Amino acid sequence: MVSVELWTIILVGLSFALYIYIGWQSRVKDTKDFFIAGQGILSIANGAATAADWMSAASFISMAGLISTLGYDGSIYLMGWRLVAMFC
């Protein structure tokens, strides 16, 4: 019977190998293609993606701080923020 530790090492090694393979196959050939997919992405889509990343990180950090500081009262802000995020 194979131990749990060995299975863990095997699965983590396989997943790293898969990530390295995907990265190697999808590498860019020219420095022009490195930024914004060779300028093939619309400005509005790029801005929306940047805004979503920023809002996600800001929400996670601020909501975690509010809940840890205020307890249950802080979790009410979390529900309000999720409602705002759903309808925007």
N, CA, C and O of each residue as an XYZ file, in Angstrom:
352
protein
N       0.843     -1.180      0.000
C       0.000      0.000      0.000
C       0.889      1.243      0.000
O       1.866      1.320      0.744
N       0.539      2.207     -0.836
C       1.317      3.433     -0.969
C       0.863      4.417      0.097
O      -0.332      4.551      0.362
N       1.820      5.102      0.705
C       1.486      6.026      1.793
C       0.866      7.313      1.249
O       0.988      7.637      0.068
N       0.209      8.022      2.135
C      -0.432      9.282      1.762
C       0.622     10.303      1.337
O       0.401     11.065      0.396
N       1.746     10.323      2.013
C       2.808     11.268      1.671
C       3.329     11.037      0.253
O       3.596     11.991     -0.478
N       3.472      9.785     -0.126
C       3.947      9.484     -1.475
C       2.929      9.923     -2.517
O       3.301     10.499     -3.539
N       1.643      9.658     -2.270
C       0.605     10.114     -3.189
C       0.605     11.632     -3.302
O       0.422     12.176     -4.391
N       0.810     12.311     -2.189
C       0.853     13.774     -2.204
C       2.007     14.267     -3.069
O       1.828     15.166     -3.890
N       3.174     13.690     -2.890
C       4.346     14.089     -3.682
C       4.111     13.812     -5.164
O       4.463     14.634     -6.010
N       3.528     12.679     -5.479
C       3.262     12.320     -6.882
C       2.272     13.308     -7.505
O       2.517     13.821     -8.597
N       1.162     13.576     -6.823
C       0.142     14.465     -7.387
C       0.626     15.901     -7.503
O       0.333     16.567     -8.496
N       1.358     16.392     -6.514
C       1.902     17.744     -6.600
C       2.930     17.818     -7.723
O       2.948     18.789     -8.479
N       3.779     16.814     -7.842
C       4.764     16.785     -8.924
C       4.105     16.760    -10.298
O       4.546     17.456    -11.212
N       3.055     15.964    -10.446
C       2.337     15.922    -11.727
C       1.663     17.247    -12.051
O       1.675     17.686    -13.201
N       1.074     17.887    -11.042
C       0.418     19.168    -11.310
C       1.451     20.231    -11.679
O       1.196     21.037    -12.574
N       2.619     20.258    -11.012
C       3.673     21.193    -11.391
C       4.166     20.919    -12.801
O       4.397     21.852    -13.570
N       4.327     19.661    -13.144
C       4.761     19.310    -14.497
C       3.737     19.786    -15.530
O       4.116     20.275    -16.595
N       2.462     19.648    -15.230
C       1.412     20.124    -16.132
C       1.463     21.634    -16.287
O       1.337     22.147    -17.398
N       1.649     22.356    -15.179
C       1.729     23.824    -15.245
C       2.940     24.266    -16.058
O       2.846     25.192    -16.863
N       4.061     23.613    -15.853
C       5.265     23.958    -16.606
C       5.066     23.679    -18.094
O       5.497     24.467    -18.936
N       4.422     22.572    -18.417
C       4.145     22.235    -19.817
C       3.226     23.283    -20.453
O       3.484     23.741    -21.566
N       2.169     23.658    -19.756
C       1.241     24.663    -20.298
C       1.969     25.988    -20.497
O       1.795     26.645    -21.523
N       2.784     26.384    -19.520
C       3.544     27.618    -19.652
C       4.520     27.573    -20.812
O       4.683     28.558    -21.532
N       5.159     26.450    -20.993
C       6.120     26.307    -22.086
C       5.421     26.363    -23.438
O       5.933     26.991    -24.365
N       4.276     25.728    -23.571
C       3.555     25.703    -24.842
C       2.915     27.042    -25.182
O       2.747     27.364    -26.359
N       2.555     27.826    -24.174
C       1.856     29.084    -24.449
C       2.766     30.300    -24.326
O       2.275     31.424    -24.213
N       4.071     30.100    -24.346
C       4.992     31.221    -24.244
C       4.890     32.087    -25.492
O       4.538     31.612    -26.572
N       5.202     33.354    -25.321
C       5.141     34.282    -26.451
C       6.453     34.229    -27.222
O       7.517     33.971    -26.659
N       6.353     34.473    -28.490
C       7.522     34.398    -29.353
C       8.165     35.775    -29.569
O       9.333     35.865    -29.947
N       7.401     36.841    -29.328
C       7.872     38.193    -29.583
C       7.522     39.070    -28.388
O       6.503     38.844    -27.735
N       8.349     40.067    -28.094
C       8.079     40.931    -26.940
C       6.820     41.770    -27.144
O       6.209     42.204    -26.168
N       6.425     42.003    -28.382
C       5.200     42.767    -28.652
C       3.973     42.002    -28.123
O       3.004     42.622    -27.686
N       4.009     40.699    -28.162
C       2.880     39.892    -27.722
C       2.797     39.754    -26.206
O       1.809     39.242    -25.679
N       3.824     40.205    -25.511
C       3.868     39.988    -24.066
C       2.806     40.803    -23.330
O       2.174     40.300    -22.401
N       2.608     42.039    -23.732
C       1.647     42.902    -23.058
C       0.318     42.919    -23.798
O       0.276     43.134    -25.010
N      -0.743     42.697    -23.081
C      -2.119     42.785    -23.558
C      -2.353     41.948    -24.813
O      -3.039     42.382    -25.738
N      -1.796     40.781    -24.837
C      -2.048     39.789    -25.879
C      -1.847     40.364    -27.273
O      -2.682     40.161    -28.154
N      -0.756     41.073    -27.477
C      -0.473     41.629    -28.795
C      -1.445     42.718    -29.189
O      -1.714     42.915    -30.374
N      -1.970     43.419    -28.218
C      -2.942     44.511    -28.394
C      -4.215     44.030    -29.068
O      -4.851     44.785    -29.804
N      -4.586     42.799    -28.828
C      -5.801     42.251    -29.416
C      -7.001     42.283    -28.476
O      -8.072     41.783    -28.822
N      -6.831     42.868    -27.290
C      -7.932     42.947    -26.327
C      -8.450     44.375    -26.308
O      -7.661     45.319    -26.280
N      -9.752     44.542    -26.323
C     -10.350     45.874    -26.302
C     -10.024     46.588    -24.997
O      -9.858     45.955    -23.954
N      -9.934     47.899    -25.065
C      -9.612     48.699    -23.876
C     -10.651     48.519    -22.781
O     -10.294     48.455    -21.604
N     -11.909     48.437    -23.134
C     -12.970     48.299    -22.134
C     -12.869     46.947    -21.426
O     -13.105     46.860    -20.221
N     -12.524     45.909    -22.155
C     -12.370     44.591    -21.540
C     -11.150     44.562    -20.625
O     -11.194     43.960    -19.552
N     -10.076     45.199    -21.036
C      -8.881     45.256    -20.208
C      -9.152     46.060    -18.945
O      -8.721     45.669    -17.861
N      -9.853     47.167    -19.069
C     -10.210     47.981    -17.906
C     -11.139     47.241    -16.964
O     -10.988     47.341    -15.746
N     -12.092     46.504    -17.499
C     -13.016     45.744    -16.658
C     -12.284     44.649    -15.895
O     -12.582     44.395    -14.728
N     -11.329     44.002    -16.550
C     -10.560     42.957    -15.869
C      -9.692     43.544    -14.762
O      -9.597     42.970    -13.677
N      -9.064     44.675    -15.025
C      -8.253     45.337    -13.998
C      -9.113     45.779    -12.835
O      -8.723     45.603    -11.681
N     -10.272     46.348    -13.110
C     -11.176     46.785    -12.047
C     -11.669     45.602    -11.226
O     -11.764     45.696    -10.002
N     -11.980     44.505    -11.877
C     -12.457     43.327    -11.151
C     -11.381     42.774    -10.231
O     -11.672     42.383     -9.101
N     -10.148     42.736    -10.701
C      -9.041     42.284     -9.842
C      -8.883     43.184     -8.640
O      -8.738     42.706     -7.515
N      -8.911     44.490     -8.870
C      -8.727     45.443     -7.777
C      -9.864     45.333     -6.762
O      -9.624     45.305     -5.555
N     -11.096     45.271     -7.255
C     -12.246     45.199     -6.342
C     -12.236     43.898     -5.556
O     -12.598     43.881     -4.380
N     -11.832     42.825     -6.183
C     -11.795     41.548     -5.494
C     -10.790     41.572     -4.353
O     -11.106     41.148     -3.242
N      -9.592     42.059     -4.612
C      -8.556     42.118     -3.573
C      -8.945     43.090     -2.474
O      -8.780     42.788     -1.292
N      -9.460     44.256     -2.849
C      -9.851     45.246     -1.850
C     -10.988     44.716     -0.988
O     -11.004     44.930      0.224
N     -11.923     44.038     -1.599
C     -13.044     43.485     -0.841
C     -12.572     42.431      0.144
O     -12.972     42.435      1.308
N     -11.732     41.539     -0.318
C     -11.268     40.465      0.556
C     -10.518     41.018      1.761
O     -10.772     40.608      2.894
N      -9.598     41.944      1.521
C      -8.788     42.478      2.614
C      -9.636     43.311      3.558
O      -9.539     43.157      4.775
N     -10.462     44.190      3.016
C     -11.242     45.068      3.886
C     -12.327     44.304      4.634
O     -12.570     44.576      5.810
N     -12.974     43.366      3.984
C     -14.031     42.620      4.669
C     -13.456     41.703      5.744
O     -14.065     41.527      6.800
N     -12.313     41.131      5.487
C     -11.679     40.309      6.522
C     -11.326     41.161      7.730
O     -11.501     40.727      8.868
N     -10.831     42.364      7.493
C     -10.511     43.272      8.596
C     -11.743     43.721      9.354
O     -11.732     43.784     10.584
N     -12.814     44.036      8.623
C     -14.051     44.452      9.291
C     -14.622     43.345     10.164
O     -15.012     43.590     11.305
N     -14.672     42.151      9.640
C     -15.255     41.047     10.402
C     -14.395     40.718     11.608
O     -14.920     40.432     12.684
N     -13.069     40.756     11.442
C     -12.216     40.444     12.589
C     -12.266     41.540     13.640
O     -12.079     41.268     14.826
N     -12.515     42.777     13.222
C     -12.577     43.879     14.178
C     -13.961     44.011     14.812
O     -14.075     44.186     16.025
N     -15.011     43.928     13.992
C     -16.368     44.198     14.479
C     -17.170     42.937     14.785
O     -18.230     43.022     15.405
N     -16.692     41.787     14.369
C     -17.432     40.560     14.621
C     -18.672     40.468     13.749
O     -18.607     40.688     12.539
N     -19.814     40.140     14.370
C     -21.065     39.961     13.632
C     -21.469     41.243     12.912
O     -21.954     41.184     11.782
N     -21.281     42.387     13.540
C     -21.641     43.652     12.900
C     -20.848     43.873     11.608
O     -21.366     44.467     10.662
N     -19.619     43.410     11.562
C     -18.819     43.528     10.350
C     -19.311     42.633      9.232
O     -19.146     42.959      8.057
N     -19.915     41.506      9.585
C     -20.405     40.598      8.548
C     -21.614     41.171      7.817
O     -21.899     40.774      6.687
N     -22.320     42.094      8.446
C     -23.450     42.748      7.772
C     -22.945     43.583      6.601
O     -23.599     43.648      5.560
N     -21.782     44.223      6.763
C     -21.190     44.962      5.652
C     -20.856     44.034      4.495
O     -20.976     44.420      3.332
N     -20.442     42.823      4.805
C     -20.119     41.854      3.768
C     -21.348     41.545      2.923
O     -21.259     41.489      1.697
N     -22.480     41.347      3.562
C     -23.705     41.054      2.812
C     -24.104     42.236      1.936
O     -24.534     42.046      0.799
N     -23.965     43.450      2.454
C     -24.287     44.637      1.660
C     -23.371     44.787      0.459
O     -23.825     45.137     -0.630
N     -22.079     44.524      0.649
C     -21.127     44.630     -0.449
C     -21.424     43.592     -1.515
O     -21.320     43.888     -2.706
N     -21.790     42.391     -1.117
C     -22.109     41.354     -2.100
C     -23.349     41.733     -2.898
O     -23.415     41.459     -4.096
N     -24.330     42.354     -2.259
C     -25.522     42.791     -2.988
C     -25.172     43.877     -4.001
O     -25.659     43.857     -5.131
N     -24.333     44.820     -3.597
C     -23.895     45.874     -4.514
C     -23.144     45.257     -5.696
O     -23.377     45.628     -6.847
N     -22.245     44.319     -5.409
C     -21.438     43.698     -6.454
C     -22.301     42.877     -7.419
O     -21.986     42.794     -8.607
N     -23.368     42.280     -6.930
C     -24.230     41.463     -7.785
C     -24.988     42.324     -8.792
O     -25.221     41.889     -9.920
N     -25.373     43.527     -8.405
C     -26.235     44.329     -9.270
C     -25.492     45.409    -10.032
O     -26.122     46.235    -10.693
N     -24.187     45.427     -9.959
C     -23.416     46.432    -10.734
C     -22.828     45.827    -11.970
O     -22.155     46.518    -12.735
